[in-house]
C-alpha cells in the first residue's frame, strides 16, 4: 500500500482526493492530512481516515484540533505551521504527496516534497508558476516524479507519447523536448468562464457571486474568479511551459465551453490527440495517483450523444486582459510570473471582499508588473522577496483606488518616490 500525504485536504482538490482514496482503500494509506484554518473539517477527516499526522498552518487551530483529537481517542499527532507541513512531506512511509494548497502558501511544502524525491501530484499552479525552474532542477537531482493534477495539464500528460516523464530531459533550447517527441503544439482548453459572452461594458459591475458561478466546474471561490478572468488559463500557460519544456509560441489557448475536451496535443504528422471526460476532478486525480496504471475513480461515463456538440472559439482579448498579462510574464521569465501571481492573489481577495471591481483585478496586476523590476529567479529567497514586494504594492494600489486617489509614482524597487 502506498502512503499518501494530502497537503490542503480540506479544499476542493483535497476533498476529491480523499474520495478517490476511500474508493481504493486497498491500495492507499493516508499518512498525513493538512489544512490552514478549517479545524472542524480536518477533525472529521481525521476521524474517518485516521492519519498518523495532521497539520494546521494556524497555531490556534492546531491547538483546538489537538485537543479534539485527544478527546476522541485518536492516535493522530497534530503539528503546526510551515515546519509541520515540510515534515509530513519528508516522512519515509510517504511515497506520494498531493500538493493541493491554494496560492503561494503551498510553495515551501511542495518544494520540500520534490527535494525529498517523492512522487508529487501537483494540483496547485503557484509553485510551478513562481519557481518552476527551481522545482524542475530539484526534481532532476532528487529523482522526484512530478505528475500534474490540473485537468488541462493532466490531459496533456496523458496525450504525450508513451514513456514521457516529468521532468523531461533537460533541453538545450526551450523546444528541443517537444521537437524530439514529434509534437507540433499544445492546445490548452478552457471553458471561458461565466462571462465570455457578457458585453465588455458590463464587466465592471460583475459581483463576486456571479464570478463564482462557474458554468461547468465546481471549484473554490478564488479559482472560480481566476476562471472568470481567465487568469487561470494564463497561469496554466506558464505552468505548461515549465512542465513540458516549451514556450508560449507552441501553446494555443482554445475556449471550449462544454469542458469535455480537457486539452489536446498536435503532432507533426497532423494527428491531434485529446483527453475527454465529464468535468470531474476525480478523473485527473485518479489518473495521477495510479499512473502508469488505471483504476476506478467513481466518475460517471461520458455520454457524447447527450452532449451532442463540441464548440471551440478563440478567447476575446478585450474580455480577458489577464491572458495578455500572463503571456507577457511567461515571455519575460525571471520573477515576472511570481509578481503576476502575487498581484492576482491580492486583487482577487479584495474583489471577493467587495473592495475592488472585477475589471480592477487586471488593472492592478498590470500596474504591479509595470512598477517592479524583473530579476533572475535564481533562488527561492529572491522569488519570495519579489512575491512580498508585489503583494505590498498591490495592496497600496487598491487602497488608493478605493480612496479615489491616483497611484503614486513608484520606483522599480516597488517603493513610492
VEXNU-804569 format. One line per 10 residues: number of its first residue (from 0); for each residue x, y, z of C-alpha. Coordinates in Angstrom, 1 decimal, decimal comma, m for minus. Layout:
! VEXNU-804569
NUM) X/Y/Z | ...
//
This chain:
! VEXNU-804569
0) 0,0/0,0/0,0 | 1,2/3,5/m0,8 | 1,5/6,0/1,9 | 0,0/9,4/0,9 | 0,2/12,9/2,4 | m2,5/15,3/1,2 | m1,5/18,9/1,5 | m4,6/21,0/1,6 | m7,0/18,2/2,4 | m10,0/20,4/3,3
10) m10,0/22,2/0,0 | m11,9/21,2/m3,2 | m9,0/19,1/m4,6 | m8,2/17,6/m1,2 | m11,8/16,5/m0,6 | m11,9/14,9/m4,1 | m8,6/13,2/m3,5 | m9,8/11,7/m0,2 | m12,9/10,5/m2,0 | m10,7/8,7/m4,6
20) m8,5/7,3/m1,8 | m11,5/6,0/0,1 | m12,7/4,2/m3,0 | m9,3/2,5/m3,4 | m8,6/1,8/0,3 | m6,9/m1,5/m0,6 | m4,1/0,4/m2,4 | m3,5/3,6/m0,3 | m3,0/4,5/3,3 | m3,5/8,2/4,3
30) m0,4/9,1/6,4 | m0,9/12,9/6,8 | m3,6/15,5/6,2 | m3,1/19,3/6,4 | m5,2/22,4/6,4 | m5,0/26,1/7,1 | m7,7/27,0/9,5 | m10,6/24,6/8,9 | m10,0/22,5/12,1 | m13,6/21,2/12,1
40) m13,4/19,7/8,7 | m9,9/18,3/9,3 | m11,1/16,7/12,5 | m13,8/14,9/10,7 | m11,3/13,7/8,1 | m9,0/12,5/10,9 | m11,9/10,5/12,4 | m12,6/8,9/9,0 | m9,1/8,3/7,7 | m7,1/8,0/11,0
50) m3,9/9,5/9,6 | m0,7/9,3/11,6 | m0,3/13,1/11,4 | m2,4/16,2/10,9 | m1,0/19,7/10,3 | m2,7/23,1/10,8 | m1,0/26,1/9,5 | m2,8/28,3/12,1 | m1,4/27,8/15,6 | m4,7/28,4/17,4
60) m6,5/26,0/15,1 | m3,8/23,4/15,7 | m4,3/23,7/19,5 | m8,0/23,2/19,0 | m7,6/20,2/16,8 | m5,0/18,6/19,1 | m7,5/18,9/22,0 | m10,4/17,4/20,0 | m8,2/14,6/18,6 | m7,1/13,7/22,1
70) m10,6/13,7/23,5 | m11,8/11,5/20,6 | m9,1/8,9/21,4 | m7,4/9,2/18,1 | m3,7/8,4/17,7 | m3,1/11,2/15,2 | m0,3/13,6/16,1 | m1,1/17,2/15,4 | 1,7/19,5/14,1 | 1,6/23,2/13,3
80) 3,0/25,7/10,8 | 5,2/25,5/7,8 | 7,7/23,2/9,5 | 4,9/20,8/10,2 | 3,9/20,9/6,5 | 7,5/20,2/5,5 | 7,9/17,4/8,0 | 4,9/15,4/6,6 | 6,3/15,6/3,1 | 9,6/14,0/4,1
90) 8,2/11,0/6,0 | 9,8/7,7/5,0 | 6,4/6,0/5,0 | 5,1/8,5/2,4 | 5,6/7,7/m1,2 | 3,1/10,1/m2,7 | 2,4/13,8/m1,8 | m0,6/15,5/m3,2 | 0,2/19,2/m3,4 | m3,2/21,0/m3,2
100) m2,6/24,1/m1,1 | m4,1/27,1/m2,9 | m1,9/30,0/m3,6 | 1,8/30,8/m2,8 | 1,3/29,3/0,6 | 1,9/25,8/m0,9 | 5,3/26,7/m2,4 | 7,6/25,7/0,5 | 6,0/22,3/1,2 | 5,7/21,4/m2,5
110) 9,4/22,2/m3,0 | 10,3/20,1/0,1 | 8,4/17,1/m1,3 | 10,3/17,5/m4,5 | 13,7/17,7/m2,7 | 12,7/14,5/m0,8 | 12,4/12,7/m4,1 | 8,7/11,9/m3,6 | 6,1/11,2/m6,2 | 4,5/14,7/m6,2
120) 1,0/15,2/m7,6 | 0,9/18,9/m8,4 | m2,6/20,3/m8,1 | m1,7/23,9/m7,2 | m0,4/26,1/m10,0 | 1,6/28,5/m8,0 | 4,8/26,5/m7,3 | 5,5/25,9/m11,0 | 4,4/29,4/m11,9 | 6,7/31,0/m9,2
130) 9,7/28,8/m9,2 | 9,2/26,3/m11,9 | 12,8/26,1/m13,0 | 13,9/25,5/m9,4 | 11,4/22,7/m9,0 | 12,4/21,0/m12,2 | 16,1/21,3/m11,3 | 15,4/19,8/m7,8 | 13,4/17,0/m9,3 | 16,2/16,0/m11,6
140) 18,6/16,0/m8,6 | 16,3/14,0/m6,3 | 14,6/11,7/m8,8 | 11,2/13,0/m7,8 | 8,3/12,2/m10,2 | 6,0/15,1/m11,0 | 2,5/14,3/m12,2 | 0,1/17,2/m12,9 | m3,4/17,0/m11,5 | m4,8/20,2/m13,0
150) m7,3/18,8/m15,5 | m5,6/20,5/m18,5 | m2,1/19,5/m17,7 | m3,1/16,0/m16,8 | m4,8/15,8/m20,2 | m1,7/17,0/m22,0 | 0,4/14,5/m19,9 | m2,0/11,7/m21,0 | m1,7/12,7/m24,6 | 2,1/12,7/m24,6
160) 4,0/9,7/m26,1 | 4,4/6,5/m24,0 | 7,3/6,8/m21,6 | 7,1/10,6/m21,4 | 8,1/11,7/m17,9 | 8,3/15,0/m15,9 | 10,8/16,4/m15,6 | 12,0/15,5/m19,0 | 15,5/15,5/m20,4 | 17,0/18,9/m19,8
170) 16,7/20,8/m23,2 | 19,4/22,8/m24,7 | 16,8/25,2/m26,1 | 13,2/25,5/m25,0 | 11,6/23,5/m27,7 | 14,0/20,6/m28,0 | 11,9/18,2/m25,9 | 8,7/18,7/m27,9 | 10,5/18,6/m31,3 | 12,2/15,3/m30,3
180) 8,8/13,9/m29,4 | 7,3/15,0/m32,7 | 4,9/17,4/m31,0 | 3,9/20,5/m33,0 | 1,9/22,3/m30,4 | m0,2/22,0/m27,3 | m3,9/23,0/m27,4 | m4,8/24,3/m23,9 | m8,6/24,4/m23,5 | m10,7/26,4/m21,1
190) m14,4/26,9/m20,6 | m14,2/30,7/m20,9 | m15,9/31,1/m17,6 | m19,3/32,7/m17,0 | m18,6/36,0/m18,8 | m17,3/35,0/m22,2 | m20,5/36,4/m23,9 | m21,0/39,3/m21,4 | m20,7/42,7/m23,0 | m17,4/44,3/m22,0
200) m19,1/47,4/m20,7 | m21,0/45,2/m18,2 | m17,9/43,5/m16,7 | m17,1/46,3/m14,2 | m20,5/45,6/m12,4 | m19,9/41,9/m12,0 | m20,4/40,7/m8,4 | m18,3/38,1/m6,5 | m21,3/35,6/m6,5 | m21,7/36,0/m10,3
210) m18,0/35,4/m10,8 | m18,0/32,3/m8,7 | m21,0/30,8/m10,6 | m18,9/28,6/m12,9 | m21,0/27,1/m15,7 | m19,4/23,6/m15,7 | m16,9/23,1/m12,8 | m17,5/23,2/m9,0 | m14,4/24,9/m7,5 | m13,3/27,2/m4,7
220) m14,1/30,9/m4,9 | m10,5/32,0/m5,7 | m10,0/29,7/m8,6 | m13,6/30,4/m9,8 | m12,7/34,1/m10,1 | m9,5/33,1/m11,9 | m11,6/31,2/m14,3 | m13,9/34,1/m14,8 | m10,9/36,4/m15,7 | m9,2/33,5/m17,5
230) m6,1/34,2/m15,3 | m6,3/30,5/m14,5 | m5,6/29,8/m18,2 | m2,7/32,4/m18,1 | m1,2/30,6/m15,1 | m1,7/27,3/m16,8 | 0,1/28,6/m19,8 | 3,1/29,4/m17,6 | 2,8/26,1/m15,9 | 2,6/24,2/m19,2
240) 5,8/25,9/m20,4 | 7,6/24,6/m17,2 | 6,1/21,0/m17,3 | 6,6/20,4/m21,0 | 9,8/22,4/m21,6 | 8,3/24,7/m24,2 | 7,4/28,4/m24,9 | 4,1/30,3/m25,4 | 4,8/30,1/m29,1 | 3,9/26,4/m29,0
250) 0,8/26,7/m26,9 | m2,6/27,8/m28,2 | m5,4/28,6/m25,8 | m8,8/27,4/m27,0 | m12,2/28,3/m25,4 | m14,3/25,1/m25,2 | m17,5/25,9/m23,3 | m18,6/22,3/m22,8 | m15,4/21,4/m20,8 | m15,4/17,9/m22,3
260) m12,0/18,0/m24,1 | m9,6/18,9/m21,3 | m6,7/19,6/m23,6 | m5,0/18,3/m26,8 | m1,6/17,6/m28,3 | m1,0/18,1/m32,0 | 1,8/16,1/m33,6 | 3,9/16,9/m36,7 | 2,2/14,3/m38,7 | m1,1/16,1/m38,3
270) m2,6/13,8/m35,6 | m4,3/15,6/m32,7 | m4,8/13,6/m29,5 | m7,3/14,8/m26,9 | m8,3/13,6/m23,5 | m12,1/13,7/m22,9 | m14,2/13,2/m19,9 | m17,0/14,6/m17,8 | m15,8/17,7/m15,8 | m15,0/16,0/m12,6
280) m11,6/16,5/m10,8 | m11,6/12,9/m9,6 | m10,6/11,8/m13,1 | m7,2/13,5/m13,2 | m6,7/12,8/m9,5 | m7,2/9,1/m10,1 | m5,0/9,1/m13,2 | m2,2/10,8/m11,3 | m2,5/8,5/m8,3 | m2,5/5,3/m10,3
290) m0,1/6,3/m13,1 | 1,1/4,4/m15,1 | m1,8/2,1/m14,3 | m5,5/2,8/m14,3 | m8,1/2,3/m11,5 | m11,7/3,2/m10,6 | m12,5/6,9/m9,9 | m16,2/6,8/m9,2 | m16,8/9,2/m12,1 | m19,7/8,6/m14,4
300) m19,2/7,7/m18,1 | m19,1/10,5/m20,7 | m22,2/10,4/m22,8 | m21,3/12,1/m26,1 | m24,7/11,6/m27,6 | m26,3/13,5/m24,7 | m23,8/16,3/m25,2 | m24,5/16,5/m28,9 | m21,9/19,1/m29,9 | m18,5/20,4/m29,0
310) m17,7/24,1/m29,6 | m14,4/26,0/m29,9 | m13,5/29,6/m30,2 | m10,6/32,0/m29,6 | m10,6/33,9/m26,3 | m11,7/37,5/m26,7 | m8,7/39,7/m25,7 | m11,0/42,5/m24,6 | m12,8/40,3/m22,2 | m9,7/38,6/m20,8
320) m6,8/41,1/m20,4 | m5,3/38,7/m17,8 | m4,3/36,3/m20,6 | m2,2/39,0/m22,2 | m0,5/39,8/m18,9 | 0,2/36,1/m18,2 | 1,7/35,5/m21,6 | 3,9/38,6/m21,2 | 5,1/37,3/m17,8 | 5,8/33,9/m19,4
330) 8,0/35,5/m22,1 | 9,8/37,8/m19,6 | 10,6/35,0/m17,2 | 12,6/35,5/m14,1 | 10,4/36,9/m11,3 | 7,7/38,2/m13,6 | 5,4/35,1/m13,1 | 5,8/35,4/m9,3 | 4,8/39,1/m9,5 | 1,8/38,3/m11,7
340) 0,6/35,6/m9,3 | 1,1/37,6/m6,2 | m0,7/40,7/m7,5 | m3,5/38,4/m8,8 | m4,0/36,8/m5,4 | m4,2/40,1/m3,6 | m6,6/41,6/m6,3 | m8,9/38,6/m6,3 | m9,1/38,6/m2,5 | m10,1/42,2/m2,5
350) m12,6/41,6/m5,2 | m14,2/38,8/m3,2 | m14,3/41,1/m0,2 | m16,1/43,8/m2,1 | m13,1/46,2/m2,2 | m12,3/46,0/m5,9 | m14,2/45,8/m9,2 | m14,0/42,8/m11,4 | m12,2/44,7/m14,1 | m9,9/46,3/m11,5
360) m8,2/42,9/m11,0 | m6,4/43,0/m14,3 | m5,7/46,8/m13,9 | m4,0/46,2/m10,5 | m1,9/43,3/m11,9 | m0,7/45,4/m14,9 | 0,2/48,3/m12,6 | 2,3/46,0/m10,4 | 4,1/44,4/m13,4 | 4,9/47,8/m14,8
370) 6,2/49,2/m11,5 | 8,5/46,4/m10,2 | 11,8/45,4/m11,8 | 12,1/41,8/m13,1 | 15,0/39,9/m11,6 | 16,5/36,4/m12,4 | 14,7/33,8/m10,3 | 17,9/32,2/m9,1 | 16,9/31,3/m5,6 | 13,8/30,8/m3,5
380) 14,6/33,8/m1,4 | 14,7/36,1/m4,5 | 11,3/34,8/m5,6 | 9,7/35,1/m2,1 | 11,1/38,7/m1,9 | 9,5/39,5/m5,2 | 6,3/38,0/m4,1 | 6,2/40,1/m0,9 | 7,0/43,2/m2,8 | 4,2/42,6/m5,4
390) 1,7/42,0/m2,6 | 2,6/45,1/m0,8 | 2,4/47,2/m3,9 | m0,9/45,7/m5,0 | m2,5/46,5/m1,6 | m1,3/50,1/m1,8 | m2,6/50,5/m5,4 | m6,0/49,1/m4,3 | m6,2/51,3/m1,2 | m5,5/54,3/m3,3
400) m8,2/53,3/m5,8 | m10,7/53,0/m3,1 | m9,7/56,4/m1,7 | m10,2/57,8/m5,2 | m6,6/58,8/m5,5 | m4,3/58,3/m8,4 | m1,5/55,9/m7,7 | 1,8/57,5/m6,6 | 4,8/57,2/m8,8 | 6,6/54,0/m7,9
410) 10,3/53,2/m8,4 | 11,5/49,9/m9,9 | 12,2/48,7/m6,4 | 8,5/48,9/m5,6 | 8,8/51,8/m3,1 | 6,9/55,1/m3,5 | 9,0/58,0/m4,8
//
